[in-house]
Amino acid sequence: MMRAQFPKVEKVSIQPFILRSQLYSSIQDRTQVDRELELLMREKVLRIFKLNTGQDDHAIMFMEDYVKQIELVVKRMEAKKQENLAVFEWFKTHVIAARLEPSIEHQELCSLLSSGGKVKDEHISLLINAGLLTRQLIDPNMYWFAIPNIGSVLKGLSQGRKELLSFLNRTKYKEMMLAPLEKKRLKLSPLDMRFHLRDLIGSGRLKTFHTPTGLVVRLVKD
């Protein structure tokens, strides 16, 4: 259901994803959300990605959509006549099927890739440059799995959050009726207002409450 509500982002070829916080906004029991996500991850229905926009930010993408995203990258590389493209097939077949967690250690990555062929440093560099892996700052031997082409979307996510929180902070009572707020357009984000509202409600930065005239969104004081 939420997959269909992922807004179409102009000039960015990215498959739909949702944020864990957005699931928290629609389901009260967070433990149940985490348990079901873990189950679906183990069943290889979806993948969970750690995002660099915040300590607790995680994106969730269906496995089939993630595979499509990898294939889009390969097509782009083929058009540039890039070499060593076999590594993407090894990654798809041997790595993401075996390693379901959001991160992987360098040695394990090389070991899994070697099921496809002889692994060279260039292969790892290619996966990093393609946006499928990012090195962890605290341990360069560890990588986060990543979603290619997500950079501009993450920038919009961060800027849209700030813009929405700043807007509500400037209102008299730090609140606004949900219906007119949902219709507002954000200047700094390609993502729509509902995407940001669900994210910020789920992460606890905003809260909603019922009034006789409808649902109100209020800024949560730090």
Sequence and secondary structure as in RCSB ss.txt:
>XXXX:A:sequence
MMRAQFPKVEKVSIQPFILRSQLYSSIQDRTQVDRELELLMREKVLRIFKLNTGQDDHAIMFMEDYVKQIELVVK
RMEAKKQENLAVFEWFKTHVIAARLEPSIEHQELCSLLSSGGKVKDEHISLLINAGLLTRQLIDPNMYWFAIPNI
GSVLKGLSQGRKELLSFLNRTKYKEMMLAPLEKKRLKLSPLDMRFHLRDLIGSGRLKTFHTPTGLVVRLVKD
>XXXX:A:secstr
 TGGGS   TT      EEHHHHHHH S HHHHHHHHHHHHHTTSEEEEE TTSTT EEEEEHHHHHHHHHHHHH
HHHHTT S THHHHHIIIIITTT  SSEEEHHHHHHHHTTTS   HHHHHHHHHTTSEEE SS TTEEEE  TT 
HHHHHHHHHHHHHHHHHHHHSTTSEEEHHHHHH   SS SS HHHHHHHHHHTTSEEEEEETTEEEEEE   
